């Protein structure tokens, strides 16, 4: 029995890790384009780019671990069935139930990895990835400001200038404070970058504030406006996907989305075990399909699973938010159980 487990593990484990690497690389491609642009256009240190990629990993693993578990188990049992090894094992007295044990053990192993990712690595990685992206603001270059173009690299500020005299002096400046509802216009101004801040020395202009359909206007001969870059970095991230489990519990009373996110962080790791069992069934049933069919089936199953997850988030005002993330698991567990009974016959 131990030899059988080891033999099946040797079939599953390499595929599982290689699949994770492949899927992570695919998911990273979109991010790499933006990160590469930061590296070349803003001279962001390469180590910051690498750190950001590493911090993105946990969010990718929440998708790749269940997918890779499904694909690895399916491919392993597909080969065992195609090479008639399962038939040989049955002929020497091994019951079909013996093949389920190593799959369950592997599923538990992969589920533990998913729980570790969901509870600890995911929120930490999300927070640090966003923090690193905000850090890139400190590497901004005021030389990138061009006349008659909107400049959006400053936090919460949109800048437009009609005439650029040199890298620090401009004419006809317009600043839009996206957070404070202020519109600042000036005939001329100087922009200087100091440690942790960008200082606007504006001359001959006015500040227009609009709130609740009421507008106030203040004129000035000279006005200093400071954008605190470092202060922006230190802001707490309040979105639910950046929170640790304890923080989600503390926010239960603030909305159903926090209850849903907490339950989803538990439900998604359990999907790994379900996908492993489903992979066993699919591998035995479609053993003549080949590896290409395995990929198509695995991606289709994961696509349907995540589609139901997205749907469940949109109905948390109708059903219990703690129950909603489990809808996918329940559906696929029933499917897996039905197929498993068939394979055990």
C-alpha positions as CSV (number, residue, x, y, z in Angstrom):
1,X,0.0,0.0,0.0
2,X,2.8,2.4,0.9
3,X,4.6,1.5,-2.4
4,X,1.4,2.3,-4.3
5,X,1.0,5.6,-2.6
6,X,4.6,6.6,-3.4
7,X,4.2,5.5,-7.0
8,X,1.1,7.6,-7.5
9,X,2.7,10.5,-5.7
10,X,5.6,10.4,-8.1
11,X,3.2,10.8,-10.9
12,X,1.2,13.6,-9.3
13,X,3.7,15.9,-7.5
14,X,6.0,16.9,-10.4
15,X,3.0,17.8,-12.6
16,X,1.4,19.7,-9.7
17,X,4.5,22.0,-9.2
18,X,5.2,22.4,-12.9
19,X,1.5,23.3,-13.5
20,X,1.7,25.9,-10.8
21,X,4.8,27.5,-12.3
22,X,3.2,27.5,-15.8
23,X,-0.1,29.1,-14.7
24,X,1.7,31.7,-12.5
25,X,3.8,32.6,-15.5
26,X,0.7,33.0,-17.7
27,X,-1.0,35.2,-15.0
28,X,2.2,37.2,-14.6
29,X,2.4,38.2,-18.2
30,X,-0.2,41.0,-17.9
31,X,1.5,42.4,-14.8
32,X,5.0,42.1,-16.3
33,X,4.1,44.5,-19.0
34,X,3.2,47.2,-16.5
35,X,6.1,46.5,-14.2
36,X,8.6,46.5,-17.1
37,X,7.3,49.9,-18.1
38,X,7.9,51.2,-14.6
39,X,11.4,49.8,-14.6
40,X,12.4,51.5,-17.9
41,X,10.3,54.7,-17.8
42,X,10.7,55.6,-14.2
43,X,14.0,54.0,-13.3
44,X,12.4,52.1,-10.5
45,X,15.0,49.8,-8.9
46,X,15.0,46.3,-10.2
47,X,14.8,44.9,-6.7
48,X,11.4,46.7,-6.2
49,X,10.1,45.1,-9.4
50,X,11.2,41.6,-8.2
51,X,9.7,42.2,-4.8
52,X,6.4,43.3,-6.4
53,X,6.3,40.1,-8.5
54,X,6.9,37.9,-5.4
55,X,4.1,39.7,-3.5
56,X,1.7,39.1,-6.4
57,X,2.4,35.3,-6.1
58,X,-0.1,34.4,-3.3
59,X,-3.1,36.0,-5.2
60,X,-2.1,33.8,-8.2
61,X,-1.7,30.7,-6.1
62,X,-5.3,30.9,-5.0
63,X,-6.2,30.2,-8.6
64,X,-3.3,27.9,-9.6
65,X,-3.3,25.5,-6.6
66,X,-6.8,24.1,-7.3
67,X,-6.3,24.2,-11.0
68,X,-2.9,22.4,-10.8
69,X,-4.3,19.8,-8.3
70,X,-7.1,19.0,-10.8
71,X,-4.7,18.8,-13.8
72,X,-2.0,16.8,-11.9
73,X,-4.3,14.1,-10.6
74,X,-6.2,13.9,-13.9
75,X,-3.0,13.5,-15.9
76,X,-1.5,10.9,-13.6
77,X,-4.6,8.7,-13.5
78,X,-5.1,9.3,-17.3
79,X,-1.6,7.8,-17.9
80,X,-2.2,4.9,-15.4
81,X,-5.4,4.1,-17.2
82,X,-4.1,4.5,-20.7
83,X,-1.1,2.2,-20.0
84,X,-3.5,-0.4,-18.4
85,X,-1.6,-0.1,-15.1
86,X,-4.8,0.2,-13.2
87,X,-6.1,-3.0,-14.8
88,X,-2.9,-4.8,-13.8
89,X,-3.2,-3.5,-10.2
90,X,-6.8,-4.7,-10.0
91,X,-5.7,-8.1,-11.3
92,X,-3.4,-8.6,-8.4
93,X,-6.2,-7.8,-5.9
94,X,-6.0,-4.1,-5.4
95,X,-9.5,-2.6,-5.0
96,X,-10.5,0.7,-6.7
97,X,-10.7,2.3,-3.2
98,X,-6.9,1.8,-2.9
99,X,-6.4,4.4,-5.7
100,X,-8.5,7.0,-3.8
101,X,-6.2,7.1,-0.7
102,X,-3.1,8.6,-2.4
103,X,-5.4,11.1,-4.1
104,X,-7.0,12.2,-0.9
105,X,-3.6,12.4,0.8
106,X,-2.3,14.6,-2.0
107,X,-5.5,16.6,-1.9
108,X,-5.0,17.3,1.9
109,X,-1.4,18.3,1.2
110,X,-2.5,20.8,-1.5
111,X,-5.4,22.0,0.6
112,X,-3.0,22.8,3.5
113,X,-0.9,24.9,1.1
114,X,-4.0,26.7,-0.1
115,X,-5.1,27.4,3.5
116,X,-1.6,28.8,4.3
117,X,-1.9,31.0,1.2
118,X,-5.5,32.1,1.9
119,X,-5.1,32.9,5.6
120,X,-1.6,34.5,5.7
121,X,0.2,34.9,2.4
122,X,-2.7,36.4,0.4
123,X,-3.5,39.4,2.5
124,X,0.2,40.1,3.3
125,X,1.2,39.7,-0.4
126,X,-1.7,42.0,-1.5
127,X,-0.8,44.7,1.0
128,X,2.9,44.6,0.1
129,X,2.3,44.6,-3.6
130,X,0.1,47.7,-3.4
131,X,2.6,49.3,-1.1
132,X,5.4,48.7,-3.6
133,X,3.4,50.1,-6.5
134,X,2.8,53.2,-4.4
135,X,6.5,53.4,-3.7
136,X,7.1,53.9,-7.4
137,X,5.6,57.4,-7.0
138,X,8.7,58.3,-5.1
139,X,10.7,57.5,-8.3
140,X,8.6,59.8,-10.5
141,X,10.4,62.2,-12.8
142,X,9.0,65.7,-13.2
143,X,10.8,65.8,-16.5
144,X,8.0,63.6,-17.8
145,X,5.5,66.5,-17.5
146,X,4.6,67.7,-21.1
147,X,2.6,70.6,-22.2
148,X,-1.0,70.1,-23.1
149,X,-1.0,66.6,-21.6
150,X,-2.5,65.3,-18.4
151,X,0.0,64.1,-15.8
152,X,-1.4,61.5,-13.4
153,X,1.7,60.2,-11.6
154,X,1.1,62.2,-8.4
155,X,-1.2,60.6,-5.8
156,X,-4.8,62.0,-6.0
157,X,-3.6,64.9,-8.3
158,X,-4.1,65.5,-12.1
159,X,-1.9,68.1,-13.6
160,X,-2.1,70.0,-16.9
161,X,0.2,72.7,-18.2
162,X,-0.1,74.7,-21.4
163,X,3.5,75.9,-21.6
164,X,6.7,74.3,-20.3
165,X,9.6,76.7,-19.9
166,X,12.0,74.2,-18.4
167,X,11.9,71.1,-16.2
168,X,10.7,73.1,-13.1
169,X,9.0,76.3,-14.5
170,X,5.6,76.3,-16.3
171,X,2.9,78.6,-17.4
172,X,-0.9,78.2,-17.2
173,X,-1.1,75.3,-14.7
174,X,-4.2,73.5,-13.7
175,X,-4.3,71.1,-10.8
176,X,-7.3,68.9,-10.0
177,X,-7.4,67.6,-6.4
178,X,-9.3,64.4,-6.9
179,X,-9.8,63.9,-3.2
180,X,-10.4,67.4,-1.9
181,X,-12.7,68.5,-4.7
182,X,-10.4,71.5,-5.5
183,X,-9.6,73.0,-8.8
184,X,-6.4,75.1,-8.7
185,X,-5.4,77.3,-11.7
186,X,-2.4,79.6,-11.9
187,X,-0.8,81.7,-14.6
188,X,2.7,80.5,-13.7
189,X,4.4,78.2,-11.3
190,X,7.4,76.3,-10.2
191,X,7.4,72.6,-9.4
192,X,10.2,71.1,-7.2
193,X,10.7,67.6,-5.9
194,X,12.0,67.2,-2.4
195,X,12.4,64.0,-0.3
196,X,8.9,62.6,0.2
197,X,7.0,65.5,-1.3
198,X,6.4,67.6,-4.4
199,X,6.0,71.3,-3.9
200,X,4.1,73.6,-6.2
201,X,5.0,77.3,-6.0
202,X,2.0,78.9,-7.8
203,X,1.5,82.5,-8.7
204,X,-1.5,84.6,-9.7
205,X,-4.3,82.2,-9.7
206,X,-7.4,81.0,-7.9
207,X,-8.8,78.0,-6.0
208,X,-12.2,76.7,-6.8
209,X,-13.9,74.3,-4.4
210,X,-17.1,72.5,-5.3
211,X,-19.1,70.4,-2.9
212,X,-22.9,69.7,-2.7
213,X,-23.6,71.9,-5.7
214,X,-22.0,74.8,-3.9
215,X,-18.9,76.6,-5.2
216,X,-16.4,78.9,-3.5
217,X,-13.5,80.7,-5.1
218,X,-10.4,82.2,-3.6
219,X,-7.8,84.2,-5.5
220,X,-4.1,84.3,-4.6
221,X,-1.0,86.1,-5.7
222,X,1.2,83.3,-4.4
223,X,0.3,79.9,-3.1
224,X,2.3,76.9,-2.0
225,X,0.7,73.5,-2.6
226,X,2.5,70.4,-1.2
227,X,1.8,66.8,-2.3
228,X,3.0,64.4,0.4
229,X,4.2,61.3,-1.3
230,X,5.4,59.4,1.8
231,X,2.2,60.2,3.7
232,X,0.3,58.5,0.9
233,X,2.3,55.3,1.3
234,X,1.5,55.0,5.0
235,X,-2.3,55.0,4.6
236,X,-4.0,51.9,5.8
237,X,-5.5,49.7,3.2
238,X,-9.1,49.1,4.1
239,X,-10.4,46.9,1.3
240,X,-11.6,43.4,2.4
241,X,-9.2,41.5,0.1
242,X,-6.2,43.1,1.8
243,X,-7.4,42.2,5.3
244,X,-6.2,39.3,7.5
245,X,-8.9,36.9,8.9
246,X,-8.9,38.7,12.3
247,X,-9.5,42.0,10.6
248,X,-12.4,40.6,8.6
249,X,-14.0,39.3,11.8
250,X,-13.7,42.7,13.4
251,X,-15.5,44.2,10.3
252,X,-18.4,41.7,10.2
253,X,-20.8,44.4,11.5
254,X,-19.6,46.9,8.8
255,X,-21.1,44.9,5.8
256,X,-21.9,41.6,4.3
257,X,-18.9,41.8,2.0
258,X,-16.5,41.1,5.0
259,X,-18.5,38.1,6.0
260,X,-18.4,36.8,2.4
261,X,-14.7,37.4,2.1
262,X,-14.0,35.5,5.3
263,X,-16.1,32.5,4.2
264,X,-14.5,32.6,0.7
265,X,-11.0,32.4,2.3
266,X,-12.1,29.1,3.9
267,X,-14.1,27.8,0.9
268,X,-11.4,28.2,-1.8
269,X,-8.8,26.0,-0.1
270,X,-11.4,23.2,0.3
271,X,-12.0,23.4,-3.4
272,X,-8.4,22.0,-3.9
273,X,-9.4,18.7,-2.3
274,X,-12.6,18.6,-4.4
275,X,-10.7,19.3,-7.5
276,X,-8.2,16.5,-6.7
277,X,-11.0,14.0,-6.4
278,X,-12.7,15.3,-9.5
279,X,-9.3,14.9,-11.3
280,X,-9.2,11.2,-10.4
281,X,-12.6,10.7,-11.9
282,X,-11.8,12.7,-15.1
283,X,-8.5,10.9,-15.5
284,X,-10.1,7.5,-15.4
285,X,-13.1,8.4,-17.6
286,X,-11.2,10.3,-20.3
287,X,-8.1,8.1,-20.3
288,X,-8.0,8.0,-24.2
289,X,-8.1,11.8,-24.6
290,X,-4.5,12.6,-24.2
291,X,-2.8,15.5,-22.4
292,X,-4.3,18.2,-24.6
293,X,-7.8,17.1,-23.6
294,X,-6.8,17.1,-19.9
295,X,-5.8,20.8,-20.2
296,X,-9.1,21.7,-21.9
297,X,-11.2,19.8,-19.4
298,X,-9.2,21.2,-16.4
299,X,-9.5,24.8,-17.6
300,X,-13.2,24.5,-18.4
301,X,-13.9,23.1,-15.0
302,X,-12.0,25.8,-13.2
303,X,-13.6,28.5,-15.4
304,X,-17.1,27.2,-14.4
305,X,-16.1,27.1,-10.8
306,X,-14.8,30.7,-10.7
307,X,-17.9,31.8,-12.7
308,X,-20.1,30.5,-9.9
309,X,-17.9,32.2,-7.4
310,X,-18.3,35.5,-9.1
311,X,-22.1,34.9,-9.3
312,X,-22.2,34.1,-5.6
313,X,-20.6,37.4,-4.7
314,X,-23.4,39.2,-6.5
315,X,-26.1,37.5,-4.5
316,X,-24.9,38.1,-0.9
317,X,-27.8,40.4,-0.4
318,X,-30.2,37.6,-1.2
319,X,-28.5,34.6,0.4
320,X,-26.4,34.3,3.6
321,X,-23.0,35.8,2.8
322,X,-21.3,32.9,4.8
323,X,-23.0,30.3,2.6
324,X,-22.6,32.0,-0.8
325,X,-18.9,31.1,-1.4
326,X,-19.7,27.5,-0.7
327,X,-22.2,27.1,-3.6
328,X,-19.4,26.2,-6.0
329,X,-17.9,23.7,-3.6
330,X,-21.3,22.0,-3.0
331,X,-22.0,21.7,-6.7
332,X,-18.6,20.3,-7.6
333,X,-18.6,18.0,-4.6
334,X,-21.8,16.4,-5.7
335,X,-20.5,16.0,-9.2
336,X,-17.3,14.5,-7.9
337,X,-19.1,12.1,-5.6
338,X,-21.3,10.9,-8.4
339,X,-18.4,10.2,-10.7
340,X,-16.4,8.7,-7.8
341,X,-19.1,6.0,-7.2
342,X,-19.0,5.2,-10.9
343,X,-15.2,4.8,-10.9
344,X,-15.3,2.6,-7.8
345,X,-17.6,0.0,-9.5
